[in-house]
Amino acid sequence: QVQLVESGGGSVQTGDSLRLSCAASGRTFSHYAMAWFRQAPGKEREFVAGISWGGVRTNYLDSVKGRFTISRDNAKSTVYLQMNSLKPEDTAVYYCAAAGDKFTDGRFDTPYDYWGQGTQVTVSS
């Protein structure tokens, strides 16, 4: 059974930074793409960033490009989301997701079969 556990959320001010972590267990982490999604109140869940199984390719939501960085440490079975220059519109619950198929890219349209419980990020002005 695949389990994803997020951590690192919190309440910060505009311009601050946070780093989210997602620890995975239950299968060979390095074989699967990973991603971060978020959902703000009253809005649909949206793709934020994804990383390929090998960590070579990354994809980002346009509004976070240059501010957020996704990375992975396969030895620790953990994926990270470094968020800099945070804005109030980044406020949301952030979810870690894992692809169901091996050896794919972490794209917005990659099928993600496993999800974490979410971690709240609140950015105040």
Accessible surface in RSA format (square Angstrom, percent):
REM  Atomic radii and reference values for relative SASA: ProtOr
REM  Chains: A
REM  Algorithm: Lee & Richards
REM  Probe-radius: 1.40
REM  Slices: 20
REM RES _ NUM      All-atoms   Total-Side   Main-Chain    Non-polar    All polar
REM                ABS   REL    ABS   REL    ABS   REL    ABS   REL    ABS   REL
RES GLN A   1   180.36 100.9 124.74  91.2  55.62 132.4  52.42 111.6 127.94  97.0
RES VAL A   2    19.08  12.6   8.85   8.0  10.23  24.6   8.85   7.7  10.23  27.7
RES GLN A   3   110.08  61.6 105.59  77.2   4.49  10.7  20.42  43.5  89.66  68.0
RES LEU A   4    11.05   6.2   0.73   0.5  10.32  25.9   0.73   0.5  10.32  27.8
RES VAL A   5    87.16  57.4  84.56  76.6   2.60   6.3  84.56  73.5   2.60   7.1
RES GLU A   6     7.87   4.5   0.00   0.0   7.87  18.7   0.00   0.0   7.87   6.4
RES SER A   7    61.40  51.9  56.45  75.3   4.95  11.4  42.33  90.1  19.07  26.7
RES GLY A   8    35.60  43.9   0.00   N/A  35.60  43.9  23.56  64.7  12.04  27.0
RES GLY A   9    29.99  37.0   0.00   N/A  29.99  37.0   2.83   7.8  27.16  60.8
RES GLY A  10    28.37  35.0   0.00   N/A  28.37  35.0  28.20  77.4   0.18   0.4
RES SER A  11    96.22  81.3  64.88  86.6  31.34  72.2  37.52  79.9  58.69  82.2
RES VAL A  12    23.46  15.4  16.19  14.7   7.27  17.5  21.95  19.1   1.51   4.1
RES GLN A  13   104.84  58.6 104.84  76.6   0.00   0.0  42.98  91.5  61.86  46.9
RES THR A  14    70.41  50.1  50.44  51.1  19.97  47.6  50.27  67.5  20.15  30.5
RES GLY A  15    48.42  59.7   0.00   N/A  48.42  59.7  25.76  70.7  22.66  50.8
RES ASP A  16    60.42  42.3  55.60  55.3   4.82  11.4  12.87  30.3  47.55  47.4
RES SER A  17    58.07  49.1  38.24  51.0  19.83  45.7  22.21  47.3  35.85  50.2
RES LEU A  18    30.44  17.0  25.37  18.1   5.08  12.8  30.44  21.4   0.00   0.0
RES ARG A  19   130.78  54.9 115.43  58.8  15.35  36.5  26.20  35.8 104.57  63.4
RES LEU A  20     0.00   0.0   0.00   0.0   0.00   0.0   0.00   0.0   0.00   0.0
RES SER A  21    24.77  20.9  24.77  33.1   0.00   0.0  13.40  28.5  11.37  15.9
RES CYS A  22     0.00   0.0   0.00   0.0   0.00   0.0   0.00   0.0   0.00   0.0
RES ALA A  23    51.12  47.0  48.02  74.1   3.10   7.0  48.28  68.0   2.84   7.5
RES ALA A  24    18.01  16.6   7.28  11.2  10.73  24.4   8.31  11.7   9.70  25.7
RES SER A  25    59.28  50.1  51.33  68.5   7.95  18.3  47.18 100.5  12.10  17.0
RES GLY A  26    51.91  64.0   0.00   N/A  51.91  64.0  22.00  60.4  29.90  67.0
RES ARG A  27    66.23  27.8  33.83  17.2  32.40  77.1  41.24  56.4  24.99  15.1
RES THR A  28    73.50  52.3  62.98  63.8  10.52  25.1  34.44  46.3  39.07  59.1
RES PHE A  29    11.51   5.8   4.99   3.1   6.52  17.0   7.80   4.7   3.71  10.6
RES SER A  30    34.33  29.0  32.91  43.9   1.42   3.3  17.60  37.5  16.72  23.4
RES HIS A  31    52.96  28.9  52.96  36.8   0.00   0.0  30.07  31.0  22.89  26.6
RES TYR A  32    22.69  10.6  22.69  12.9   0.00   0.0   1.61   1.2  21.07  26.0
RES ALA A  33     0.00   0.0   0.00   0.0   0.00   0.0   0.00   0.0   0.00   0.0
RES MET A  34     1.77   0.9   1.77   1.2   0.00   0.0   0.00   0.0   1.77   2.3
RES ALA A  35     0.00   0.0   0.00   0.0   0.00   0.0   0.00   0.0   0.00   0.0
RES TRP A  36     0.00   0.0   0.00   0.0   0.00   0.0   0.00   0.0   0.00   0.0
RES PHE A  37    18.74   9.4  18.74  11.6   0.00   0.0  18.74  11.4   0.00   0.0
RES ARG A  38    15.03   6.3  15.00   7.6   0.03   0.1   2.08   2.8  12.95   7.8
RES GLN A  39    72.54  40.6  68.69  50.2   3.85   9.2  11.64  24.8  60.89  46.2
RES ALA A  40    21.64  19.9  17.92  27.6   3.72   8.5  18.48  26.0   3.16   8.4
RES PRO A  41   119.58  87.1  91.22  83.2  28.35 103.1 103.68  85.6  15.90  98.8
RES GLY A  42    92.82 114.5   0.00   N/A  92.82 114.5  46.16 126.7  46.66 104.5
RES LYS A  43   140.20  68.4 127.39  78.2  12.82  30.5  80.02  72.0  60.18  64.1
RES GLU A  44   155.56  89.3 141.46 107.0  14.09  33.6  58.05 112.3  97.50  79.6
RES ARG A  45   116.27  48.8  91.42  46.6  24.85  59.2  12.95  17.7 103.33  62.6
RES GLU A  46    66.57  38.2  62.02  46.9   4.56  10.8  26.84  51.9  39.73  32.4
RES PHE A  47    21.23  10.6  16.66  10.3   4.57  11.9  16.66  10.1   4.57  13.1
RES VAL A  48     0.00   0.0   0.00   0.0   0.00   0.0   0.00   0.0   0.00   0.0
RES ALA A  49     0.00   0.0   0.00   0.0   0.00   0.0   0.00   0.0   0.00   0.0
RES GLY A  50     0.00   0.0   0.00   N/A   0.00   0.0   0.00   0.0   0.00   0.0
RES ILE A  51     5.01   2.9   5.01   3.7   0.00   0.0   5.01   3.6   0.00   0.0
RES SER A  52     0.54   0.5   0.54   0.7   0.00   0.0   0.00   0.0   0.54   0.8
RES TRP A  53    90.72  36.4  90.67  43.9   0.06   0.1  82.89  44.2   7.83  12.7
RES GLY A  54    38.80  47.9   0.00   N/A  38.80  47.9  15.67  43.0  23.13  51.8
RES GLY A  55    27.60  34.0   0.00   N/A  27.60  34.0   6.46  17.7  21.13  47.3
RES VAL A  56   123.17  81.0  93.56  84.7  29.61  71.3  99.22  86.2  23.95  64.9
RES ARG A  57   118.79  49.9 115.42  58.8   3.38   8.0  55.43  75.8  63.36  38.4
RES THR A  58    57.27  40.7  34.57  35.0  22.69  54.1  12.41  16.7  44.86  67.8
RES ASN A  59    48.77  33.6  44.12  42.6   4.66  11.2  13.99  33.7  34.78  33.6
RES TYR A  60    47.99  22.4  32.33  18.4  15.66  40.7  26.70  20.1  21.29  26.2
RES LEU A  61    46.62  26.0  42.03  30.1   4.60  11.6  46.62  32.7   0.00   0.0
RES ASP A  62   111.01  77.8  95.22  94.8  15.79  37.3  36.54  86.0  74.47  74.3
RES SER A  63    66.47  56.2  46.98  62.7  19.49  44.9  56.06 119.4  10.42  14.6
RES VAL A  64     0.00   0.0   0.00   0.0   0.00   0.0   0.00   0.0   0.00   0.0
RES LYS A  65   118.66  57.9  98.96  60.7  19.69  46.9  55.36  49.8  63.30  67.4
RES GLY A  66    87.94 108.4   0.00   N/A  87.94 108.4  43.75 120.1  44.19  99.0
RES ARG A  67    29.46  12.4  25.78  13.1   3.68   8.8  24.54  33.5   4.91   3.0
RES PHE A  68     5.39   2.7   0.00   0.0   5.39  14.0   0.00   0.0   5.39  15.4
RES THR A  69    73.08  52.0  72.38  73.4   0.71   1.7  45.02  60.5  28.07  42.4
RES ILE A  70     5.11   2.9   0.00   0.0   5.11  12.3   0.00   0.0   5.11  13.9
RES SER A  71    48.38  40.9  47.33  63.2   1.05   2.4  33.49  71.3  14.89  20.9
RES ARG A  72    32.68  13.7   5.62   2.9  27.06  64.4   6.20   8.5  26.48  16.0
RES ASP A  73    44.21  31.0  39.72  39.5   4.49  10.6  14.51  34.1  29.70  29.6
RES ASN A  74    57.75  39.8  40.43  39.1  17.32  41.7  18.94  45.6  38.80  37.5
RES ALA A  75   103.21  94.9  56.58  87.3  46.64 106.1  69.35  97.7  33.87  89.7
RES LYS A  76   141.98  69.3 120.39  73.9  21.59  51.4  75.16  67.7  66.82  71.2
RES SER A  77    32.54  27.5  32.54  43.4   0.00   0.0   8.54  18.2  24.00  33.6
RES THR A  78    12.97   9.2  12.97  13.2   0.00   0.0   5.05   6.8   7.93  12.0
RES VAL A  79     0.00   0.0   0.00   0.0   0.00   0.0   0.00   0.0   0.00   0.0
RES TYR A  80    29.17  13.6  29.17  16.6   0.00   0.0  16.04  12.1  13.13  16.2
RES LEU A  81     0.00   0.0   0.00   0.0   0.00   0.0   0.00   0.0   0.00   0.0
RES GLN A  82    56.25  31.5  56.17  41.0   0.08   0.2  27.74  59.0  28.51  21.6
RES MET A  83     0.00   0.0   0.00   0.0   0.00   0.0   0.00   0.0   0.00   0.0
RES ASN A  84    58.09  40.1  58.09  56.1   0.00   0.0  14.39  34.6  43.70  42.2
RES SER A  85    58.52  49.5  54.88  73.2   3.64   8.4  18.85  40.1  39.67  55.6
RES LEU A  86     0.53   0.3   0.00   0.0   0.53   1.3   0.00   0.0   0.53   1.4
RES LYS A  87    81.59  39.8  81.59  50.1   0.00   0.0  35.72  32.2  45.86  48.9
RES PRO A  88    53.50  39.0  46.35  42.3   7.15  26.0  46.69  38.5   6.81  42.3
RES GLU A  89   119.51  68.6  94.44  71.4  25.07  59.7  60.81 117.6  58.69  47.9
RES ASP A  90     0.42   0.3   0.42   0.4   0.00   0.0   0.00   0.0   0.42   0.4
RES THR A  91    34.32  24.4  31.08  31.5   3.24   7.7  29.29  39.3   5.03   7.6
RES ALA A  92     1.23   1.1   0.77   1.2   0.47   1.1   1.23   1.7   0.00   0.0
RES VAL A  93    41.07  27.0  40.90  37.0   0.17   0.4  40.90  35.5   0.17   0.5
RES TYR A  94     0.00   0.0   0.00   0.0   0.00   0.0   0.00   0.0   0.00   0.0
RES TYR A  95    49.06  22.9  49.06  27.9   0.00   0.0  19.53  14.7  29.54  36.4
RES CYS A  96     0.00   0.0   0.00   0.0   0.00   0.0   0.00   0.0   0.00   0.0
RES ALA A  97     0.00   0.0   0.00   0.0   0.00   0.0   0.00   0.0   0.00   0.0
RES ALA A  98     1.52   1.4   1.52   2.4   0.00   0.0   1.52   2.1   0.00   0.0
RES ALA A  99     0.27   0.2   0.27   0.4   0.00   0.0   0.27   0.4   0.00   0.0
RES GLY A 100    22.20  27.4   0.00   N/A  22.20  27.4   2.10   5.8  20.10  45.0
RES ASP A 101    86.58  60.6  83.00  82.6   3.58   8.5  20.04  47.2  66.54  66.4
RES LYS A 102   106.13  51.8  90.67  55.6  15.46  36.8  42.81  38.5  63.33  67.5
RES PHE A 103   104.51  52.3  81.98  50.8  22.53  58.6  81.98  49.7  22.53  64.5
RES THR A 104    38.68  27.5  32.38  32.8   6.30  15.0  38.68  52.0   0.00   0.0
RES ASP A 105    41.57  29.1  35.86  35.7   5.71  13.5   5.95  14.0  35.63  35.5
RES GLY A 106     0.05   0.1   0.00   N/A   0.05   0.1   0.00   0.0   0.05   0.1
RES ARG A 107   101.83  42.8 101.72  51.9   0.11   0.3  26.42  36.1  75.41  45.7
RES PHE A 108   132.36  66.2 117.29  72.6  15.06  39.2 117.29  71.1  15.06  43.1
RES ASP A 109    81.60  57.2  53.98  53.7  27.62  65.3  32.14  75.6  49.45  49.3
RES THR A 110    16.09  11.4   7.06   7.2   9.03  21.5   5.93   8.0  10.16  15.4
RES PRO A 111    84.61  61.7  73.28  66.8  11.33  41.2  84.08  69.4   0.53   3.3
RES TYR A 112    22.95  10.7   4.18   2.4  18.78  48.9   4.18   3.1  18.78  23.1
RES ASP A 113    90.55  63.4  62.96  62.7  27.59  65.2  17.55  41.3  73.00  72.8
RES TYR A 114    72.42  33.8  69.58  39.6   2.84   7.4  30.44  22.9  41.97  51.7
RES TRP A 115    84.47  33.9  55.47  26.9  29.00  68.1  44.58  23.8  39.89  64.7
RES GLY A 116     9.68  11.9   0.00   N/A   9.68  11.9   1.91   5.2   7.77  17.4
RES GLN A 117   115.07  64.3  81.74  59.7  33.33  79.3  71.59 152.4  43.48  33.0
RES GLY A 118    12.67  15.6   0.00   N/A  12.67  15.6   0.56   1.5  12.11  27.1
RES THR A 119    18.93  13.5  13.86  14.1   5.06  12.1   7.12   9.6  11.81  17.8
RES GLN A 120    85.78  48.0  76.67  56.0   9.12  21.7  49.29 104.9  36.49  27.7
RES VAL A 121     0.00   0.0   0.00   0.0   0.00   0.0   0.00   0.0   0.00   0.0
RES THR A 122    48.12  34.2  48.03  48.7   0.09   0.2  37.78  50.7  10.34  15.6
RES VAL A 123     6.54   4.3   0.00   0.0   6.54  15.8   0.00   0.0   6.54  17.7
RES SER A 124    49.70  42.0  44.32  59.1   5.38  12.4  42.05  89.6   7.65  10.7
RES SER A 125   121.56 102.7  69.30  92.5  52.27 120.4  54.21 115.4  67.35  94.4
END  Absolute sums over single chains surface
CHAIN  1 A     6218.1       4747.1       1471.0       3189.9       3028.2
END  Absolute sums over all chains
TOTAL          6218.1       4747.1       1471.0       3189.9       3028.2
